[in-house]
Structures are given as C-alpha cells and as structure tokens.
C-alpha cells in the first residue's frame, strides 16, 4: 500500500488553469475508475470534489475536472481563484479492500 | 444537517490503548458505510479502516491490521475505533467520514473535524 505520487506543490495565477497529477500502479489507479480527489483548506477537514475519476458531487464547481490515463489520474482546475488555494489529495481503491491516498499537493494562487 | 463529531483523542504512551468515537447525526446512519482516515502533521492523508453499513464487514490498512478494531453501534449512531499497541507513527489527526451514497466506502462525502492522537512517552 504505497502512497500515490503527487507533486508537492503547484502554483498558478488567477484565471489560469493548473493540473495536478497522481501516479499509481497497475494495482490501484491503473486498475479501475475508483479514483477521487479531495480539497483541504488549512485547519479544515477534506472535501470530496471528484469521484469515479471525473464526476463531481452536487455543489462542486464545474471548474474542477478529473481524468485518467493508464496509471496516472489528473485534476484540472480552470479559471483559478484565490479560494482554490488549498491542499489537494488523490485517492484510489488499491485492491484487497483497501484505499490509498497520494501525498498531497499544495496549490498556491499567485 | 449531516454531522460527524469525533472524540476520544489524547496523549498516550507507546504501547498504550485509546478508543475513538464518532457520533453521527442528520442522516440514516445504519444505511451507510463509514471510514476512518488519519493525517500526520503536515503530511498527507492515510486511509485507516472502513466498516460496512451493518458492521458485519471491516477492512484495515496493513499499518494498523491486528492492532486497531473498527466497530459501530447503529442504535446509537456511533462509530468506535479501538486502538491498541500504539506506536509513535500512529500520531495523527483521526477523521471519521461517511460514504458517498451508492459507492460503499470508496468515496467519502462528509467528514468530521477530527480528533488528535499523540503517542509519546
């Protein structure tokens, strides 16, 4: 159950688009579509923003989108806003009834 | 309002035990799988354990298997995480979370605010 690999940090200016990658193995990200993304502001609990690779829960802005290719999932945030500054965590089913998270990515809005 | 409130965290010596609780309200608790996720200071999230809606099935990360026990009382809408043989690396904020309806424990759509566990002598 090794953690999924995410960049430690990404940054972008307001209005721009950024993409955060999440790389796993053929046993987790590469094996099915059970990939999700969580947004976490400092001192707050995580919030589900993407599930099943690309679906958004009710109430989540359509500026957030997800995709997957092979063993790498991606989260794209378009039209970057100051409020998007947060940590982002990917998560995948890892087989044997377990889940695995990525190490988290800190997004800075310049 | 859907709400999850964790309690029971604190300071415990290595090798000691602690029981966390998570009180749920605002939804039909007995219909939902639930999960514990922890977060070490300044680090990422780590999935710890999950339990089916009935409580009949439980699942654990290798790092806690054999030491932690996840249970629930559907009559009290409460979860319990019994943590034994605690180690320094178990130090973290522990969150309980509710499943996204229809997706078992794969996705968590409501989270508590967490309770802090510190394992230190």
Interface residues (C-beta under 8 A of the other chain):
Chain A: X1 X3 X6 X34 X36 X38 X45 X46 X47 X48 X51 X52 X57 X89 X91 X93 X97 X98 X99 X100 X101 X102 X103 X104
Chain B: X35 X37 X43 X44 X45 X46 X47 X50 X59 X60 X61 X62 X63 X95 X100 X103 X105 X106 X107 X108 X109 X111 X112 X113 X114
